Amino acid sequence: MSKNAFRVISTALLLSLALSVGGCAKAQKPPVTATYLSQQVADPLEPMNRAIFGFNDVVDQALIEPLAKGYVALLPQFMRDAVRNFMRNLQAPVDVANDLLQGRFNNAGVATARFVINSTVGIAGLVDVAAKKDLKYKDEDFGQTLASWGVGNGFYLVLPIIGPSTLRDATGTFADAYADPVRMWSYNTHRYWVYYTREAIQGLDTRSRLLKPVDDMRKNSLDYYAAARSAYIQHRNAVIRTNAPAATAPASAPEQGLGSDHP
């Protein structure tokens, strides 16, 4: 086992233990049922979360949303789809790892087959050839893995730029980033710009697909913050319960921040 892999696994186990000790997990793994998933997520840090949410909204309206609109105006749909396909293909190793950690060996096989097919026949992942062979994309992250192990949501969090999250999902976000092969390669070769450019493009593509839903939520919500919080929790519960792709689940649309697609 490589040193990096050992560090990733050790970090994940320590984070999981910390969540469990903090009361976010139960002594025995609870069944992932509608009742379990419908539990309210506490928001004890609401004043701070609202401040960060407000900051994110200002940045979004001043910078990210205009860039996303320009992205849509400059690139036709098929090119934006190619960008998304390429980004998903780069994420495949993380998806496979999370499938294996969840014991979803069939899903891991599908994700591996998708990576091989799309990396070759699909021209480095630009074309989702695997989907045409009924090998559908399913987004997986360490937050979902923790949930499958019985770890609860913990309290609600809003992360700068990234957007809505929970203690469990924020742990998953950072664990996935730490274990990301692209990040490992770029850091080990001192090509940091590769990783951050990939993240920026992926975030821009995600935001471009949420232009109308976010605009509708801003205009129609009495409390934009509360509406985004509710939508995020519902979406994450649906992803965990049904293993639905995060990027296409209806509840994902109103999310604010660059991390909305992953989740």
Order of alpha helices (4+ residues) and beta strands (2+ residues): alpha-alpha-alpha-alpha-alpha-alpha-alpha-alpha-beta-beta-alpha-alpha-alpha-alpha-alpha
